[in-house]
Amino acid sequence: MGDERSCQDLGLPIDEGRDLVREFQTWVESEKNSSRHGRPWFKIIQFWSGGFDCGAEKFGGFSLFYKWLDQFSEHIGRAGLFHD
């Protein structure tokens, strides 16, 4: 929300990067929400990072965010989009 608010305050136009972030947020809300109740994307990440177990790995919030960001980029057919 901070990023969105700062862009509004500064009058920055919506560009491709901000559109991708919004698409990612919607994707998390539709694909990763195990609850029947709607949750915002960041709450879903927060929930799953509290003990999300993927084999032997446990993910903190940032790790899970980036893992899902990579999954999202593959989902939209642009694997590696968020890598240098």
Beta strands, then each sheet from edge to edge (+ up, - down):
strand 1: 53-54
strand 2: 57-58
sheet 1: 1+ 2-
end
